[in-house]
Amino acid sequence: MVSVVDLVGLLAVVVVNTGIAAVGTRILRATLATWWGVAAYTLVLVPTVETAVALVLTGPVGLGPNLGTPTAVVALVVALPFALGVAIDVFWMPAPDEVDLPDGFDG
């Protein structure tokens, strides 16, 4: 049986990784000039960072339950937050080109 503390820890890892995916995707979309660059770097860099954060949070920090299989871990703490974070940035945030910047911003 999974305890409430373990479920809260798992939820914390998912929320942190979702934020990393949303912010990472936003940074890449704002700084890279081509759509294929954004797609390639998003598919490589963001899950790599999420995996490293998940290893730290679930290992030394001890958040979350034992999920049993590596497939379940990747699905719940990397793939699901990745999909949610990218969806948040792409579908709910305005495109980087549509955001007005303050006067005098050199970029």
C-alpha positions in Angstrom: 0.0 0.0 0.0 1.3 3.5 -0.9 1.2 6.1 1.9 -0.1 9.6 1.5 3.4 11.0 2.1 4.7 8.9 -0.9 1.9 10.2 -3.1 2.6 13.8 -2.1 6.3 13.2 -2.9 5.4 11.8 -6.3 3.1 14.7 -7.0 5.9 17.1 -6.0 8.3 15.5 -8.4 5.7 15.6 -11.2 5.0 19.3 -10.5 8.7 20.2 -10.4 9.4 18.4 -13.7 6.3 19.9 -15.3 7.6 23.4 -14.4 11.1 22.5 -15.8 9.5 21.3 -19.0 7.3 24.5 -19.4 10.1 26.9 -18.6 12.7 25.0 -20.6 10.5 24.9 -23.7 9.7 28.6 -23.3 13.4 29.5 -23.1 14.2 27.4 -26.1 11.3 28.9 -28.1 12.4 32.4 -27.2 16.1 32.0 -28.0 16.3 29.7 -31.0 15.5 30.9 -34.5 14.3 27.7 -36.2 11.4 25.4 -35.4 13.5 22.3 -35.9 16.1 23.6 -33.5 13.5 24.2 -30.9 12.0 20.7 -31.5 15.4 18.9 -31.4 16.7 20.7 -28.3 13.3 20.3 -26.5 13.2 16.6 -27.2 16.8 16.1 -26.0 17.6 18.7 -23.3 14.4 18.9 -21.4 13.9 15.2 -20.7 17.6 15.0 -19.8 17.2 17.7 -17.2 14.0 16.2 -16.0 15.7 12.8 -15.5 18.5 14.3 -13.6 16.1 16.2 -11.3 14.0 13.1 -10.8 17.1 11.1 -9.9 18.0 13.7 -7.3 14.5 14.1 -5.9 13.7 10.4 -5.7 17.2 9.2 -4.7 19.0 11.3 -2.0 15.9 13.5 -1.2 13.7 10.4 -1.0 10.5 11.8 -2.5 7.9 9.4 -3.9 7.1 5.7 -3.7 8.8 2.7 -5.2 7.0 2.5 -8.6 8.2 -1.0 -9.3 9.5 -0.8 -12.9 11.7 1.6 -14.8 9.0 2.0 -17.4 6.6 3.3 -14.7 9.2 5.7 -13.4 10.0 7.1 -16.9 6.3 7.4 -17.7 5.2 9.1 -14.5 8.2 11.3 -13.6 9.6 12.2 -17.1 7.2 11.6 -19.9 4.0 12.8 -18.3 5.5 16.1 -16.9 7.3 16.6 -20.3 4.0 16.3 -22.2 2.2 18.6 -19.7 5.0 21.2 -19.6 5.3 21.4 -23.4 1.5 21.6 -23.7 1.3 24.4 -21.2 3.9 26.4 -23.1 2.7 25.7 -26.6 -1.1 25.9 -26.1 -1.7 28.2 -23.1 1.2 30.7 -23.3 1.4 33.3 -26.1 4.1 32.8 -28.7 7.4 34.5 -27.9 7.0 36.7 -31.0 3.6 38.0 -29.6 5.0 39.2 -26.3 5.7 42.9 -26.1 9.0 43.8 -24.6 9.8 47.0 -22.7 11.4 49.9 -24.5 15.1 49.8 -24.6 15.4 46.0 -24.4 18.2 45.0 -26.7 17.4 41.3 -26.7 
